[in-house]
Structure formats: C-alpha cells, structure tokens
Amino acid sequence: MAEELGLTLYRFSISWPRLLPTGYPNVISEDGKNYYSNLIDGLLEKGIQPLVTIYHFDLPQSLQDLGGWANPLIVDWYVAYARVVFSLYADRVKLWLTLNEPFGICDAGYSMHHAPYLNNTDFGRFMCNKNVMLAHAKAWRIYDEEYKPLYHGKVSLSTLFIWYEPATPEDQELTDLVIQHWEGRYVHPIFSKEGGWPPAIEKFLLEDGQKKGFPHSRLPAFTDEEKELVRGTYDFYGLNHYSSRLVRKVKPGEEAPSWPYYGSPELGVVFENHPDWKEAALNWFALYPEGLLHQLRWLKQTYGVEEILITENGYMDSYKGTDDWERLGYIRDNLEQVQLALQEGINVTGYTHWTIMDNFEWTSGYTVNFGLYAVDFSDPNRTRTPRESAKYYSQVTRARALLPKPQNNA
C-alpha cells in the first residue's frame, strides 16, 4: 500500500510489550525484533524512509501494575526500552519520535475513558506530565550523544494540538490559557528558551490548588537540573492536528463539561464548534482547515520552531465504503494550508496522513474510520481496498504538488 501511494516516508510504531514481553530489557522477543527489522528493511528496499515512534500508548501491563506513567520509575523503564530500540534499529532509521501524544498518555489517560482508564484528574495527569517530559529528554540525549554521531538521525516527539479560537473577543485571554494548558505543558519545557512549565499555567495551577485546599501545586516542580535536562531536546517539531474548537467562558449557573475534549471545569470554559464548521463522526471533530495554518504560525511565533513535521492529520467518519469524498476534501484543504505556511516561510518538511488503512481507535474501536484504504474486518484476510482519497493522495505524492479536488460524479 505504501508503495502504491508513492510514499517516501512511512510512520509506524514499535510495541513495547511486543519487543520486551516482560517490559524489561533482559528479555527481548526474537519474533518481535525480527518483525520490525524486516519491516524496516522492506521499506528501505522500496525507497521509503521509516519514521519510527518508540511509544504509542501500549504500556506493558506489568509496568502499569506498578503505577505506569504516574510512577517516577517509569522514566528509567522507558529509557531502558528506548536504548534497546536504538541499539537494534538506529543504523537504518533516521527519523524518530520518542512518544506519541503525551497529552493522550496523561490528560486523556487520567481524565477520561482512555487507557489506562484511570480517573485521577487532580494529580495523575500532572505526575504523568512531568514523567513523560523526563523520559523523552533522557531518550533524546542517549540518541544525541551515542547514536547521532554515527547515524546522523533526528529525534523528537509528536504532540496533539487542537487549535483553539475565542468565541468572542472577551474570551481571548482564556483561550490563550487553554492553549498553554493543553499544549504548553508538553511543549514549553522542551521548545522554550527558558525551559520549565509555562509560567501562566504554573501560576494558575498553584492558585487553583490553593483554592481547593491543597498545600502546594498539583503540577510537580522541575528542579533546575531537570529544566536543563529537558530544554532543547528536539531536532524538529512533530505535530498531530485534526480539528479546532471555540472557547467561551461558562455562563452563570452553567457547569463546565469534562476535560479535555468538551471543556475545562478548572478553567471555567466550554469548548464548542463554530456554526460554520461541519462536524465529522464525533461532535468534537470539526472541519476548519484554517486552524492548521494558525497552529503552524503559533509554533513559529511562540517558540521559533525551525522545522515542523506533520506526523498526523486525517479525517474521521463511520462510512465503510470507498467513495470518501469528505476525506479527500479534508486532505486537499489541509494540504492547501500547508502550502500557505510554506509560502510564509514556515519550514514544514513532511506530512504523514493518519492513517494508511482503517485501524483500531483507542476510544472508538472499529466504529470510526481514518484509512485511505478500507479494511473489511469481517473477512479473515482483512481485505484492503483503496478509497477515492487514496487515489487522490497517490496523485499528489507523485506530482509533488497540490492538485485540484476531482469532481464527484456519484
């Protein structure tokens, strides 16, 4: 499929328990090791560069039983795993992501129905937040010091960024705070010049904790040494973007919906869609391609990011067929925003669509689809059939240009 699409870059993830069945580096699965080695070799033989994500949500159960990402020891466990991955594949893989969507690991994992399905909003997500920052930084430094001099690759992490706009001009200050609460906690420690937590969020969470009777902030502090450890641990910015939302202050007597997709009780805000934005399969997924350009501008202006790789962008629907004109239009409209960003001097060096074929989504299972290829899950062979979006995508990759949206003759 990757070859049919004309891809020159293919992103996939390595499963921690598939490679290390016990979670620890003393037992390496030969089958797991060989599977990924063969996949990498197969891609390279076709002239396709692998972009490898070291961790994408699948924590070994043995480590989750010990507290998972809320346990400070997870940093050492993850670094040991990452070292194994680098030792096996760094000679052939030149692009790496240490973690996929740390926001999903922490804020979604400890605040909503997302693995590990723990409702520990007060502390769990913030403990996890600090630990993923340290784990990423230590893995990045291992590669930078031990493998980059030999193989000259690049390492970063991918972050999920929903673009937020104020519902009214009066909501602008709250919107800025939402962006720092959602994205800044996972970006500022790495990409800012000073390091550490975003000052506005650090101040807010301290005051919010005091109001709730906690003796200190729920956000664990970085030591000066930890700030320096984390700061600057990137070679590019990995961006996952799908949708945008409006932010408004709660009305008198109104209760803010749950964090993170519908609002924030602690910030006293509601997230909603603009009336002109069409909704996809889930109501938080609104179509507003301009949000991608706004987001790219924000990254350049706020942190001076010099290279951005779009590591996820895709359209969600529940349609099982192949005439997916909405997805095709979504791809075309978002690529147009990338083109505009390039014209403004924003250095977007790549784009990877989510996803090549229908997949299992962590909170929706097989009820929604993202694939360029439709998968028949009732067929033992899991037959893959290219959708209209796949045909368009392959034309774009081969032309290396933004092409007009083909006419729907259906």
C-alpha positions in Angstrom: 0.0 0.0 0.0 2.8 2.4 0.9 4.4 1.8 -2.5 1.1 2.1 -4.3 0.6 5.5 -2.7 4.0 6.7 -3.8 5.2 7.4 -0.3 8.7 8.4 0.5 8.1 8.4 4.3 6.1 5.9 6.3 5.4 6.2 10.0 4.8 3.2 12.3 5.2 2.5 16.0 7.1 -0.2 17.9 5.1 -2.0 20.5 6.9 -2.1 23.9 5.4 -5.4 25.0 5.9 -7.0 21.6 9.6 -6.3 21.8 10.1 -6.7 25.5 7.4 -9.1 26.7 8.1 -8.5 30.4 8.6 -4.8 30.0 12.2 -5.0 30.9 15.3 -5.2 28.7 16.6 -8.5 30.0 14.1 -10.4 27.8 13.9 -9.5 24.1 11.4 -11.3 21.8 13.2 -12.6 18.8 9.9 -12.6 16.8 9.3 -9.0 17.7 12.8 -8.0 17.0 12.8 -9.7 13.6 9.3 -8.4 12.7 10.4 -4.7 13.0 13.7 -5.4 11.4 12.1 -7.0 8.3 9.6 -4.1 8.1 12.4 -1.5 8.2 14.4 -3.4 5.5 11.3 -3.8 3.3 10.5 -0.1 3.4 14.1 0.9 2.6 14.2 -1.6 -0.3 11.2 0.4 -1.7 12.9 3.7 -1.2 10.6 4.6 1.7 12.1 6.2 4.8 10.8 4.8 8.1 9.6 7.3 10.7 9.5 5.2 14.0 7.5 6.0 17.1 9.1 4.3 20.1 5.9 4.5 22.3 2.3 4.8 21.2 0.1 4.1 24.2 0.8 0.3 24.6 2.5 0.1 28.0 3.3 -3.4 29.2 0.7 -4.5 31.8 3.5 -5.4 34.2 4.6 -1.8 34.4 1.0 -0.4 34.5 0.5 -2.7 37.6 3.4 -0.7 39.2 1.8 2.6 38.6 2.6 3.2 34.9 3.3 6.7 33.9 2.5 8.1 37.3 5.4 6.3 38.9 8.7 8.2 38.6 10.5 4.9 37.9 8.8 4.8 34.5 11.5 7.2 33.3 14.2 4.6 33.8 12.0 1.8 32.5 11.2 3.7 29.3 14.8 4.8 28.8 16.0 1.2 29.1 13.4 0.2 26.4 14.3 3.1 24.1 18.0 2.1 24.4 17.1 -1.4 23.2 15.2 0.1 20.2 18.1 2.4 19.2 20.6 -0.4 19.5 18.6 -2.6 17.2 17.4 -0.2 14.5 19.4 3.1 14.7 21.7 2.0 11.9 18.7 2.1 9.5 16.2 4.5 11.0 17.0 8.2 10.7 13.7 9.7 12.0 12.4 9.0 15.5 9.6 10.0 17.7 10.1 9.1 21.4 6.5 9.4 22.4 3.2 9.8 20.6 0.8 12.4 22.1 1.9 12.7 25.7 -1.3 14.6 26.2 -3.2 11.5 25.4 -1.0 9.4 27.7 -1.5 11.7 30.6 -4.5 14.1 30.3 -6.7 11.7 28.4 -5.4 8.6 30.3 -6.0 10.1 33.7 -9.1 12.2 33.0 -11.4 10.3 30.6 -12.2 6.9 29.1 -8.8 6.3 27.6 -6.2 3.7 28.5 -5.3 3.2 31.3 -8.8 4.3 32.1 -7.9 6.0 35.4 -9.9 8.9 36.7 -7.3 10.8 38.6 -7.7 14.3 37.3 -6.4 16.1 40.3 -2.9 14.6 40.4 -2.4 11.6 38.0 -2.2 13.6 34.8 0.3 16.1 36.2 2.6 13.4 37.7 2.4 11.7 34.3 3.1 15.0 32.5 6.4 15.5 34.3 7.5 11.9 33.9 6.9 11.9 30.1 8.9 15.0 29.8 11.9 13.5 31.6 11.5 10.2 29.8 11.6 11.9 26.4 14.5 14.1 27.3 16.7 11.2 28.6 15.9 9.1 25.5 16.7 12.1 23.2 20.0 12.7 24.9 21.0 9.0 24.6 20.5 9.2 20.8 22.1 12.6 20.6 25.3 11.5 22.5 25.6 7.9 21.4 23.9 7.4 18.0 23.7 10.7 16.2 27.5 11.0 15.7 27.3 7.6 13.9 24.0 7.8 12.0 23.1 11.5 11.8 19.4 11.0 12.5 16.8 13.2 14.1 14.6 12.7 17.2 11.6 14.5 18.6 8.1 13.7 19.9 4.7 14.2 18.4 2.1 16.3 20.2 -1.6 16.5 19.6 -2.7 20.1 19.1 -6.3 21.1 18.7 -6.4 24.7 17.6 -8.5 27.0 19.9 -10.1 30.3 19.0 -12.1 32.6 21.2 -15.9 32.5 20.8 -15.9 36.3 21.5 -13.1 38.9 21.8 -13.6 38.7 25.6 -12.6 35.1 25.6 -9.1 35.7 24.1 -7.3 35.6 27.5 -9.0 32.3 28.5 -8.2 30.9 25.0 -4.5 31.6 25.4 -4.6 29.8 28.8 -6.4 26.8 27.3 -3.7 26.5 24.6 -1.0 26.6 27.3 -2.9 24.1 29.4 -3.4 21.7 26.5 -0.3 22.2 24.5 2.1 24.3 26.5 2.6 21.8 29.3 4.0 19.4 26.8 5.9 21.9 24.6 7.2 24.7 26.7 9.6 22.6 28.8 11.2 21.4 25.5 10.9 24.2 23.0 11.1 27.4 25.0 14.4 29.2 25.6 13.9 29.2 29.4 12.5 25.7 29.9 10.2 24.6 32.6 6.4 24.8 32.8 4.5 27.7 31.0 4.5 30.5 33.6 0.8 31.2 33.1 -0.2 27.6 33.8 2.3 27.2 36.6 0.7 30.3 38.3 -2.9 29.2 37.6 -2.5 25.6 38.9 -0.8 26.9 42.1 -3.7 29.3 42.8 -6.3 26.7 41.7 -4.7 24.1 44.1 -4.7 26.5 47.0 -8.4 27.3 46.4 -9.1 23.5 46.5 -7.2 23.2 49.8 -4.1 21.6 48.5 -0.9 22.8 50.3 1.0 23.0 47.0 0.5 23.0 43.3 -0.7 19.8 41.7 1.9 20.3 39.0 5.2 18.8 40.2 8.0 21.3 40.0 11.1 20.8 37.9 14.5 21.2 39.6 16.9 23.5 37.8 18.8 20.4 36.7 15.6 18.8 35.2 14.8 22.0 33.4 18.2 21.9 31.7 17.8 18.2 31.0 14.5 18.7 29.1 15.1 22.0 27.4 16.2 21.8 23.8 15.7 18.1 23.4 14.4 18.2 19.8 15.6 18.1 16.3 12.2 19.1 14.8 8.6 19.6 15.9 6.2 16.6 15.4 2.7 17.9 15.0 -0.6 15.9 15.2 -3.5 18.0 14.1 -7.1 17.1 13.3 -9.5 19.8 14.4 -10.3 23.1 16.0 -12.6 24.4 18.8 -14.1 27.6 20.1 -13.5 28.6 23.7 -16.1 30.5 25.8 -16.4 31.3 29.4 -19.2 29.3 31.3 -22.4 31.2 31.7 -23.8 31.9 35.2 -25.2 28.6 36.6 -23.6 26.6 33.8 -21.4 23.7 34.6 -18.2 23.3 32.5 -18.1 20.0 30.6 -15.3 17.4 31.3 -11.7 17.9 30.2 -10.1 17.5 27.8 -12.4 17.5 24.7 -15.5 19.4 25.8 -14.3 22.0 28.3 -12.4 22.6 31.5 -14.1 22.8 34.9 -10.9 24.2 36.5 -10.6 27.0 33.8 -14.4 27.5 33.7 -14.6 27.2 29.9 -16.7 25.3 27.4 -15.4 24.1 24.0 -17.8 24.2 21.1 -17.9 24.4 17.3 -18.5 27.4 15.1 -21.8 27.2 13.3 -20.0 27.2 10.0 -17.7 24.3 10.9 -19.0 20.9 9.7 -18.7 18.1 12.2 -17.2 14.7 11.4 -18.1 11.4 13.1 -17.7 12.8 16.6 -19.0 16.2 17.6 -15.6 17.4 18.9 -14.1 16.8 15.4 -14.9 20.0 13.4 -13.7 20.8 10.0 -11.7 24.0 10.0 -8.6 23.7 7.8 -7.5 27.2 8.6 -6.8 26.1 12.1 -3.8 24.1 10.9 -2.2 27.3 9.4 -3.0 29.2 12.6 -1.3 26.5 14.6 1.8 26.4 12.4 2.1 30.2 12.7 1.7 29.9 16.5 4.5 27.4 16.8 6.8 29.6 14.7 6.0 32.8 16.5 5.9 31.4 20.0 8.8 29.1 20.1 10.7 29.9 16.9 10.4 26.3 15.7 12.7 25.9 12.6 11.4 22.6 11.3 7.9 21.1 11.6 6.9 17.6 10.5 3.2 16.9 10.4 3.1 13.5 11.9 -0.7 13.0 11.9 -3.6 14.6 10.1 -6.7 12.8 9.0 -10.4 12.6 8.7 -12.8 10.6 10.9 -16.0 9.1 9.6 -18.2 6.0 10.1 -18.5 5.3 6.4 -17.4 1.8 5.4 -17.3 2.3 1.6 -14.7 3.7 -0.8 -16.3 6.9 -2.1 -14.9 9.0 0.7 -15.2 12.5 -0.9 -15.3 14.2 2.5 -11.9 12.7 3.5 -10.5 13.6 0.1 -11.7 17.2 0.5 -10.2 17.3 4.1 -6.8 16.2 2.8 -6.8 18.7 -0.1 -8.0 21.6 2.2 -5.4 20.8 4.9 -2.5 20.4 2.3 -3.5 23.8 1.0 -2.9 25.3 4.4 0.5 23.6 4.5 1.3 25.2 1.1 0.3 28.6 2.5 2.5 28.0 5.5 5.5 27.2 3.2 4.8 30.4 1.3 5.1 32.3 4.6 8.4 30.8 5.3 7.3 28.2 7.9 9.5 25.2 7.3 7.1 22.2 7.1 9.4 19.3 5.9 6.9 16.5 5.7 3.3 15.3 6.0 2.1 11.9 7.2 -1.6 11.1 6.9 -3.5 9.3 9.6 -3.9 6.6 8.5 -3.0 4.4 5.6 -5.8 1.9 6.4 -8.7 1.6 8.8 -7.4 0.9 12.3 -8.4 0.3 15.9 -9.0 3.6 17.7 -8.4 3.6 21.4 -11.7 5.1 22.4 -13.9 4.2 19.4 -12.6 0.8 18.4 -13.6 -0.1 14.8 -16.7 2.2 14.8 -14.9 5.0 13.1 -12.5 5.1 10.1 -9.5 7.1 9.2 -8.0 5.0 6.4 -7.1 5.8 2.9 -7.7 2.1 2.4 -11.0 0.5 3.6 -10.5 -2.7 5.6 -13.1 -5.5 5.6 -12.8 -6.7 9.2 -15.4 -9.4 8.6 -13.0 -11.0 6.1 -10.4 -13.3 7.6 -7.9 -11.9 5.1 -8.8 -8.3 6.2 -9.1 -7.2 2.5 -7.9 -3.7 1.8 -9.5 -1.6 -0.9 -8.2 1.8 -1.9 -10.7 4.6 -1.4 -11.1 7.7 -3.6 -8.9 9.5 -1.1 -6.1 7.0 -1.7 -6.2 7.6 -5.4 -6.0 11.4 -4.9 -3.3 11.0 -2.3 -1.1 8.9 -4.6 -1.5 11.5 -7.4 -0.4 14.3 -5.0 2.6 12.3 -3.8 3.8 11.6 -7.3 3.2 15.1 -8.6 4.8 16.6 -5.5 2.2 19.4 -5.9 -1.3 20.3 -4.6 -3.8 19.1 -7.1 -7.4 20.3 -7.6 -10.1 18.2 -5.9 -11.5 15.8 -8.5 -15.2 16.0 -9.4 -17.6 13.8 -7.6 -19.6 12.1 -10.3 -21.5 9.9 -7.9 
